[in-house]
Amino acid sequence: MIIKETVDYSNFKSYFILRGNNEHLARGELRALLEIYDPKALIICYTMICLATTTPDKLHKVIRRAGYVKEAGSLLSVYSAYSIDHAKNASSLLRDKSVHVSIMKSTIREDTVKQFLNIAGLKPSYRGIGEQRLIFTDGVAILGRKIEVNDFAKQAGDSKAKPFNRSIALKPDISRVLVNLTRAREGSIIIDPFAGTGSVLIEAWRMGILAVGVDVDWNLTKGMEYNLEYFKIPSIVILSDSRYLSFREVDHVATDLPYGRGASTHGVELRELYKDFMEKLSDYLSKSGYACFMTPLWLEEYVDELISAYGFKLTERYYDYAHGSLTRTINVVRKW
């Protein structure tokens, strides 16, 4: 995305740096979180970075929930990376001449960046929170001040600490994305009908959301309870087949539907299981609610048929490459 001269950046107050391994998903998560905390916010995105009109005081809530947003800060200004006049003006907003410089995915030549820094009289450095940032992407130079950085290492470490784990267990980052795409707010309730080891429940609670986890497998359910007890999470665990449970007016549903060798369907054919799930979901999802569920790419056409057949509209779709033989589809649906 190339900067347009007609864009007025004066109302944009914040920047968000995204994870580069799945930018489309990261943008979707960011938009969902901004809908929660600042519904009127405008957003414009470039490679690996988005600018928003949301004020810096709301950054903490967004980034502390995000699974795919790396860094956030206050936006000072946006310049053309090729303008000598812009380069001369850049340093006027800074306290000193040291800035933390980043080039996003080689979207701009290094010699252009060096020329911009030389003309502006700026020196690359790295100091941490509160430092001045100069981010080059798609022909623009974005000047800001770093406010918060996401601790992905801690998320991964906490996941490894679970006493009960399986190869099918979701990682913390993708679990957070599923929850966030349902637009669940703190204090709300979310349901995971195929909860497995409880990854979605754990991340939901860390975001201040109470979760109800259902699974038909006794071993998984007991393991889920061990994990929740280990992290002292007061979520509700139900040993049952979610296709036969009745809920009322559920606003948020996040789940990873069974597929692959590691996930047992207890003798139920996969397409039949998905059909039953969608039929039940159509009964209990509220008109204002969101359901976010993952399915394998090879079943995408069938999932589309089910979405249409049971009165849903697909509001968002993302793709998550897991490994060589599996790409997952992340579907977000609402009722018509």
C-alpha positions in Angstrom: 0.0 0.0 0.0 1.6 3.3 -1.1 0.9 6.5 0.7 -1.5 8.9 -1.0 -1.1 12.6 -0.9 -4.8 12.9 -0.1 -4.6 11.0 3.2 -4.9 13.2 6.2 -2.8 11.7 9.0 -3.5 14.4 11.6 -6.2 12.3 13.3 -4.1 9.1 13.5 -2.6 8.8 17.0 -1.2 5.3 17.3 0.8 2.7 15.4 0.7 -1.1 15.7 3.4 -3.4 14.4 2.1 -6.8 13.2 3.6 -10.2 13.1 4.9 -10.8 9.6 4.1 -14.6 9.4 0.4 -13.9 8.9 -0.4 -10.3 8.3 -3.9 -10.8 7.1 -4.8 -12.6 10.3 -3.0 -10.0 12.4 -4.9 -7.1 10.7 -8.2 -9.0 11.4 -7.4 -9.4 15.0 -6.4 -5.8 15.4 -9.6 -4.6 13.8 -11.6 -6.9 16.1 -9.9 -5.5 19.2 -10.4 -1.9 18.1 -14.1 -2.7 17.6 -14.1 -3.7 21.3 -12.2 -0.8 22.7 -12.7 2.0 20.2 -15.5 1.2 17.8 -15.2 4.5 15.9 -11.5 4.2 15.3 -10.2 4.5 11.7 -7.4 2.3 10.5 -4.9 2.3 7.6 -2.4 -0.4 7.0 0.9 -0.9 5.3 3.2 -3.9 5.2 3.5 -5.1 8.8 2.2 -1.9 10.4 -1.2 -0.2 10.9 -2.0 3.3 12.0 -5.2 4.1 13.9 -7.0 7.1 15.2 -7.4 5.4 18.6 -5.6 7.3 21.4 -2.5 5.9 23.1 -4.2 5.3 26.4 -6.2 2.4 24.8 -3.1 0.7 23.4 -2.4 -1.3 26.5 -5.8 -3.1 26.4 -5.3 -3.9 22.7 -1.8 -5.3 22.8 -2.1 -7.2 26.0 -4.9 -9.2 24.5 -3.4 -9.7 21.0 -1.8 -12.8 19.8 -0.5 -11.4 16.5 0.3 -7.7 17.3 4.0 -7.2 18.2 4.3 -3.6 19.3 2.3 -0.5 19.8 3.1 3.2 20.3 2.1 6.8 19.8 2.3 8.2 16.3 4.2 11.4 15.8 4.1 11.8 12.1 4.2 10.1 8.7 6.6 11.1 5.9 7.4 10.2 2.4 10.7 8.2 2.6 11.8 9.7 -0.7 11.3 13.4 0.1 14.3 15.5 1.1 12.0 18.1 2.7 10.3 15.4 4.8 13.6 14.1 5.9 14.7 17.5 7.1 11.5 17.9 9.1 11.6 14.5 10.7 14.1 15.4 13.4 12.2 18.5 14.6 9.7 16.3 16.5 12.3 14.3 18.4 13.9 14.9 21.8 17.3 13.7 20.5 18.9 12.3 17.4 18.7 8.6 18.3 16.0 6.5 16.8 15.2 2.7 16.7 15.0 2.1 12.9 13.1 -0.8 11.3 12.6 -1.7 7.6 9.5 -3.9 7.1 10.1 -6.9 4.8 12.5 -5.1 2.5 9.7 -2.9 1.1 12.2 0.0 0.7 15.9 0.0 -0.3 18.5 0.3 2.5 20.3 3.1 0.7 17.1 5.1 0.6 16.8 4.7 4.4 20.4 5.7 4.9 19.9 8.8 2.8 16.8 9.7 4.9 18.7 9.3 8.1 21.7 11.3 6.9 19.5 14.2 5.7 17.5 14.2 9.0 20.7 13.9 11.1 19.4 10.8 12.9 21.4 8.0 14.4 20.1 4.4 14.7 19.9 3.0 18.2 17.9 0.6 20.4 16.9 1.3 24.0 13.4 -0.2 24.6 10.1 1.1 25.9 9.8 4.9 25.5 12.3 5.1 22.7 11.8 7.0 19.5 10.8 4.8 16.5 11.3 5.3 12.7 9.6 2.6 10.7 10.1 2.3 6.9 7.4 0.5 4.9 5.9 0.8 1.4 7.6 4.1 0.7 6.7 5.9 3.9 8.7 6.7 7.1 6.5 6.4 10.2 7.8 8.3 13.3 6.5 7.3 16.7 7.3 6.5 20.3 7.2 2.9 21.6 4.7 2.3 24.4 4.4 -1.5 24.7 5.8 -4.7 23.3 4.0 -8.0 23.3 5.7 -10.8 25.3 5.3 -13.7 22.9 8.1 -15.7 24.7 6.1 -15.6 27.9 3.0 -16.8 26.2 4.9 -19.8 24.6 6.6 -20.5 28.0 3.3 -20.7 29.8 1.9 -23.0 27.2 4.8 -25.4 27.7 4.2 -25.3 31.4 0.8 -27.0 31.1 0.9 -30.3 32.9 -1.3 -31.9 30.3 -0.5 -31.4 26.6 -1.2 -33.0 23.3 0.0 -32.5 19.7 -3.4 -31.2 18.8 -3.3 -28.5 21.4 -3.6 -24.9 20.1 -0.7 -22.5 20.8 -1.5 -19.4 23.0 -1.3 -16.9 20.1 -3.8 -18.7 17.9 -6.1 -19.3 20.9 -6.1 -15.6 21.6 -6.9 -14.8 18.0 -9.9 -17.1 18.0 -11.2 -15.5 21.2 -10.5 -11.9 20.0 -12.3 -12.5 16.6 -15.5 -13.2 18.6 -15.3 -9.6 20.0 -15.7 -10.9 23.5 -15.2 -8.2 26.2 -13.9 -8.6 29.7 -16.5 -10.1 32.0 -18.3 -11.9 29.1 -18.7 -15.6 28.6 -17.3 -17.7 25.7 -18.0 -21.3 24.8 -15.6 -23.8 23.3 -17.6 -26.8 22.1 -14.5 -28.9 21.3 -12.2 -27.6 24.0 -9.5 -30.4 24.0 -6.7 -29.5 26.4 -8.3 -26.1 27.3 -6.0 -23.7 25.4 -8.9 -21.4 24.5 -10.2 -21.4 28.0 -6.8 -20.5 29.5 -6.2 -17.6 27.1 -9.7 -16.4 27.5 -9.4 -16.2 31.3 -6.0 -14.4 31.0 -8.0 -11.7 29.1 -10.7 -11.5 31.8 -13.2 -13.7 29.9 -15.0 -16.6 31.5 -15.0 -19.7 29.3 -17.1 -22.9 29.2 -15.3 -25.9 27.7 -17.0 -29.0 26.4 -15.4 -32.2 25.1 -16.6 -35.7 24.5 -13.3 -37.4 25.3 -12.9 -38.3 29.0 -9.1 -38.2 28.9 -9.0 -34.8 27.3 -11.6 -33.5 29.7 -9.6 -34.7 32.8 -6.4 -33.2 31.3 -8.2 -29.9 30.6 -9.2 -29.9 34.3 -5.6 -30.5 35.4 -4.5 -27.6 33.2 -7.1 -25.2 34.6 -6.3 -26.2 38.2 -2.6 -25.7 37.5 -3.2 -22.1 36.3 -5.9 -21.5 39.0 -8.5 -20.8 36.3 -12.2 -21.0 37.4 -13.6 -22.0 34.0 -16.4 -24.6 33.6 -15.5 -28.0 32.1 -18.3 -30.3 30.8 -17.8 -33.9 29.7 -20.4 -34.3 27.0 -21.0 -34.4 23.3 -21.6 -30.7 22.4 -23.9 -31.7 19.6 -26.5 -32.6 22.1 -26.1 -29.8 24.7 -28.6 -26.9 24.7 -27.4 -23.3 25.3 -29.4 -20.1 25.1 -28.4 -16.8 23.4 -24.6 -17.3 23.4 -22.7 -14.2 22.2 -19.3 -15.7 21.7 -18.1 -19.1 20.4 -14.5 -20.0 19.7 -13.3 -23.5 18.8 -11.0 -25.7 16.8 -13.1 -28.4 15.2 -11.7 -31.9 15.1 -9.6 -33.0 12.1 -6.4 -34.9 11.3 -4.9 -38.0 12.9 -4.5 -36.6 16.4 -8.1 -35.6 16.9 -10.7 -38.3 17.6 -14.3 -37.9 16.4 -15.4 -41.0 18.4 -16.6 -42.7 15.3 -18.6 -39.8 13.9 -17.9 -39.1 10.2 -16.2 -35.7 9.9 -18.7 -34.0 7.6 -21.6 -35.3 9.8 -19.8 -33.8 12.8 -19.5 -30.4 11.2 -23.1 -30.5 10.0 -24.3 -31.2 13.5 -22.1 -28.5 15.0 -23.4 -25.9 12.6 -27.0 -26.9 13.1 -26.6 -26.7 16.9 -24.8 -23.4 16.6 -27.7 -21.9 14.6 -29.9 -22.7 17.6 -27.9 -21.0 20.3 -25.8 -18.2 18.7 -27.4 -14.9 19.4 -28.3 -12.4 16.6 -25.6 -10.0 17.9 -23.0 -12.8 18.5 -19.9 -14.0 16.7 -18.7 -17.6 16.2 -15.1 -18.2 15.2 -14.1 -21.8 14.3 -11.1 -23.4 12.6 -11.5 -26.1 9.9 -9.0 -27.7 7.5 -8.6 -26.0 4.1 -9.6 -29.2 2.2 -13.1 -28.9 3.7 -13.6 -25.2 2.8 -16.2 -25.7 0.2 -18.3 -28.0 2.4 -18.0 -25.6 5.3 -19.2 -22.8 3.0 -22.3 -24.9 2.2 -23.0 -25.4 5.9 -22.6 -21.7 6.6 -25.2 -20.9 4.0 -27.5 -23.8 4.8 -27.9 -22.9 8.5 -28.5 -19.2 8.1 -25.1 -17.7 8.8 -23.0 -15.1 6.9 -19.3 -15.4 6.7 -17.9 -12.0 7.9 -14.2 -12.9 7.8 -12.0 -15.7 6.7 -8.3 -16.2 7.3 -5.8 -18.9 6.5 -3.2 -20.3 8.9 -0.4 -22.5 7.6 0.3 -25.1 10.3 2.7 -27.4 8.5 3.3 -29.0 5.1 0.2 -31.1 5.2 -2.2 -28.8 7.0 -3.5 -25.3 6.3 -6.3 -24.2 8.6 -9.2 -22.0 7.7 -10.4 -19.5 10.4 -14.0 -18.7 9.9 -15.9 -15.9 11.6 -19.7 -16.1 11.2 -22.8 -14.2 12.4 -26.5 -14.8 11.8 -28.3 -13.0 9.0 
